[in-house]
Amino acid sequence: MRIAVCQIVSGPDPRANLELVADGVRRAADAGAALAVFPEATMACFGTRLGPLAEPLDGPWATEVRTLAEDAGVAVVAGMFTPSGDDRVTNTLLITGRGLDTAYDKIHLYDAFGFAESRTVAPGADPVTFELDGVGFGVTTCYDVRFPGLYTALADRGASVILTAASWGAGEGKQAQWELLTRARALDSTSWVVACGQGDPATTGRETSGKAPTGIGCSLVADPYGRTTAELGAKPDVLIADVDPALVEQARQAIPVLANRRC
């Protein structure tokens, strides 16, 4: 299956960010990809007041993404913010196109490295999987990658490809952690991990301040053996990757960690 990893640098304006989605979807369709994956916070970057921007899944922003996906014949996964009902928002991945219409609410909130996502974001509760062209997918968001149990749970539910949408915080050692964690989760779950991060805003000339995680780039694809098969640098770009679900079955026979678990 061909997947387009759309590494963007979103800004504070959801309408302007739809133009980035449109460009990524178009490039995905031109490359023959079945799926276009965008990062966490595609709708609006962190460091922005999220409450006034949040919209329900049937609101205008998500509706426009659905239209882009349907017109291009490409499934799309993109990060947005939805109202939570408790004066916070929910960090949501919209999954749409090619007959899909579902969403995942980020379970593990980024209360780390001096940032408190839970102050403005309410946690989700349920893992989410979906099927596209006979292939099982799971979805995770950013800080989720530090929790291997979620990845093995997604594999148990039929995922052979796990998408990780992120807006990874910068800092000493953080790139190395990102690369290590995504590859480790591929090994834990013996699944493909397709990790799409926000690009580094500095590469577009935008200044950032504070502790908000605005992205470092470095999107990558790791195979079920934990090998990086494709990756990007810090700048916005679209990575076209082919993932072979048959390699998952091969890896699960060679390294049967899912079957051998005792706790």
N, C-alpha and C positions, 0 to 999 in steps of 0.2 A: 504494500500500500504506500502511496506517495502522500507525504504530509508537508505542508508549508509552515515553517516556523517563522512567524512574523514579528521580529524584534523591532519594536517602535519606541519612541520617546513621547509619551502622551503628555499633554499640558493640562491646564485647569479648566479648559472649555470643552464640555462634552460634544458640542456640535462640531468643533474643529477636529476633535479626535475621530469622529465618524469618517472624515476624509482619509485619515490614516488607515482605518479599517477597510474603506472602499479600495484603496490602493493595494493593500495586502491581499484582499480577496481576489482582485483582478489578476494580480501576479500569480496567485495560487492556481486560479483557473487556467491561465495561459500555460502554466507548467504541467497541467494535467493532474494536479493534486486533488484528492478526495476530501481533504480536511485542511483548514487553515486555523492555526493556533496562535492566539494573541496573548499578551501577558496579563497578569493581574493589573487592576487599575487602568485598563484601557480606556474606560469611560472618562476618568479624571485622575490626575496624578495625586499621590500622597503629598501632604503639605498644603492641601486645599481644604477648605471647609466642606466636608462631604455631605453633611445633613441636608443643606439646601439643594444639592445636586441629585440626591438619590431619587430613583424612579422605580415603580413596580415593573415586573416582568412584562406587563402588557402596556407599558408606557412608551413614549415616542422614541427614546433612544434604542431600546431593545427591538422595537418594531422596525426601525430602520435597519438594524443589523440583520434581522430576519429577511427583510426584503433584499438586501445585498447578497445574502447567502443563497436565497432561492433563485434570484436572477442569474447568479453565476453557476448554480448547480454544485455548490461546494458547501460542505458542513463547516460551521464556524464555532470556535470556542473563544470567548472573550470575557475579560474581567469587567464587572460593573458594580455599582452599589445600589442596593435596594433598601427601602425602609424596613426597620426591624420591629417597630411598634413600641419601643421603649426609649424613645428619644435618641437612639443610636441608629446606625445603618448596619446592613449585612454585606459582607465582602463576598460577592456572588460571581460565579462563572456561568455565563449564559451559554447554552449548548443548543445550536439551532441549525436548520438546513438539512436537506436530504432526508426529510421525514422525521427529523429529530426536533424536539421541543421540550427541553428540561433544563435544570440548573443545579448547581452545587454551591452550598454556602460553606465558606471556609470554617473548618472545625477548630484548628489550632491557631490562636491569635498571637501576634508578635509582641509579646511583652518581654522584651529582651534588649540588650545593648542600649539601655536607657530610653527605649521607645515603648509606649503603652498603647498598643492598638485597641485593647479592650475598653479603653476610655471612651472611644467613639464608635466602636464596632462590636456588634453582638455575635457570639459564636454560632456556627451551625452545629448539627448533631449527627447527620447521617452521611455515610459514604455513598458515592454515586457512581454507577457504571452505565454504559450504554453500548449499543452494537451498531457498527457501520460496515456495510459490505461484508457481513459475516465475521468481522473481527471485534473482539471484546475490548472496550476501553474503560479505564478508570480516570478520574480527575482529582487533582490535588492543587493546593495553592500555597506557594512560597514556604512559610514556616512549617507547614505540614511535612516538608521533606526531612525534618529532623525527627520524625516519628515513624520508625519502620513498621510498626504494627498496622498503620493505615494502609501501607503499600501491600503488605501480605494479605490484609483483609480484602483489598480490591482484587488481588490475584485469586483469592478464594471465591470471589463472586464472578469470576470469568474473565477478568481483564488480562490481556496479554500485552497491551500497550497502555502505559500510564502517563498521562499528560500532567505536567507541573507548570502552572502559570505563576510567574513571580515578578515582584518588584524588589529585588534583593538589595539590602542595605550595603553601602560602601563601608570600608574600614580595614584596618590591618588584618590580614589573613582571611578576609571574607571571600575573596575569589577562590582561594584554595578550598575553603570549606564548601562552597557551592559545588565545585567540581567533584570533590570527594563524596559529598552527600548524595548527589544525583546518581553517581556511579554505584555507590553502595546500595541505594534503594533498588537499582536495577538488579543487583546481585541478590538482595534480600527476597525479592519477589520473582526472580528469574523472568523478568518482563523487560520489554523495551521501555525506557523512560525518555520521553520527549519533553525537554525543559525549555520553556520560552520565557525569557526575562525582559524587563524593560531595559532599553539601551541606556548608556551613560548620558545624562543631560548635557554634560560638558562638551560632548562631541557635536552638539547642535548649537553651542554657544549660549545655552541657558544656564544662568547661575542658580545654585540651590543653597539653602541655608537650613540650619536646624538638624534634627535627628531623623526626619522623615525618610524612609527608604525609597529612594527615587530611581534606583537601578544602576547596574554596572555592566549590562550586556552579558556576553559570554553564554548565550543560549547554546544548548548542546543536545545531542542525541546519544544515548548510551544503549548498547545492546544487552541481551539477557546475561551475558558473561561479564558485564561491567566495563566493556571497552567503549571508549568514545569513538563514534563513527563519523561524526560531523560536528562542527562547532563554529560559532561566530565570535568576532571581537567585540569591542565596546560600542561601535556605531550602529545606528539603525540599519537593518538589512532584512532580507527574506532568505531563509535557508530552506532549500528543497531537499528532503530526505526520503529515501525509500526504506521502509521497514518490512522485514519478512516475518510474518507470524509463525512460519514453520520453524524458525530458529528458536522460538520459545519452547516448543515441545522438545526439541533437541536438547536445550539447556536443562529443562526440567527432568529429563531422563538422566543426563550426565551429573547434574548437581541437584538431587531431589530434596532440597531444603524444606520445601513446602510439605512434602510427604513425611519427612523425617522429624518434624517438629514434635516436641513433647510438652511444650508450655507456650 
